[in-house]
Amino acid sequence: MQINVAHLRAPASNGGDINFAVFEARANSNTDVARSSVLADLTARARNSGLRVDQSALAFNENGRIKFFGSKHLVDYLSHRGVPSWTHKLSV
């Protein structure tokens, strides 16, 4: 199975840059525990593939709306910017 990933860098509020990953994926159940598990697994896989990831989030469709789950600051950023363009695919 292939998961779309957006791996991007954005300026941090305290200076420097933040590398982040957004995964087009959802958990099998709509619980925070399940979503956290999926996010942790995908983040580890992205790091193991050589991507630098400081923050990460899931992007998924729920009831016809795009939702984000993950690092609070990244979710806030994405809620204003929308889903970024996918830059990579991750095999799972």
N, C-alpha and C positions, 0 to 999 in steps of 0.2 A: 504494500500500500504506500502511496506517495502523499505526503503532506506538504501543502504550499507554505512557504516561509518568507517573510519579509525581514531581512537583516539590514538594519539602518543605524546611522549615527546622527545624533542631534545634540545641540549645545545644552549643557547642564546649567541649571540656574545658579550654581555656585562657581561657574567657570569650568573649562574643560569640556569633554564630550561624554555622552552616554551611548554605549552600543546596546541596541535592543533588538529583540526578535519577537515577531508576531506570527503565530501559527494558526492556520485555517483548520481548526479541529474543535470537536466537542466531546464531552464525556458521555459515557453510556447512560448515566443518570444525571439529572439536573441538580446535583448537590455540590456544595463548595468543596467537600472532601474529595469527591470524584474529579471535579475540575482541577483541584490542586494536584492530584496525583497525575493526571494527564499532562498538566503544565510542567511539573517537575521532570517527568520522563522525557518529554520533548526537548526541554531546555538542556538536560544532560546529553541527549543525543546530538543536539546542535553544537554544544561545546566539544563533544568528542569528535565531531566532524571538522573541527578547526575554527568554528565561529566564536568570536568573543561576544559574550552575552552578559551584560550587567543587569538588565531588566527584561522581563518577558511577559507575554500575554497571549491568551487564546482569543480568536475572533470567530464568532459563529452566529448563525441565523436562528433566532428563537421567535416564534409567532410572527414571522414576516419582518422582523427587525434585526439589525446587526447588533450584537452584544459583545462586550469585551470582559475578560476575566483575567486578573493577574496583578502585577505590581501596581499599587494605587496611583502613583504619579504617571506611569505609562498609560494606564486606563484613562485617566483624566486627559492626558495629551491626545490619545486616540479618539476619545469621544468628541473632541473639537476638530480633529483633522480627518477622521474617517479611516477606513482600512487602507493601508499603504499598498503599493504595487508589490506583487510577489517577486522575489529576487532569487529564490532557491527552491529546491524540492528536497524533502527529507524522506528517506526510505525507512519505514517502520514495519 
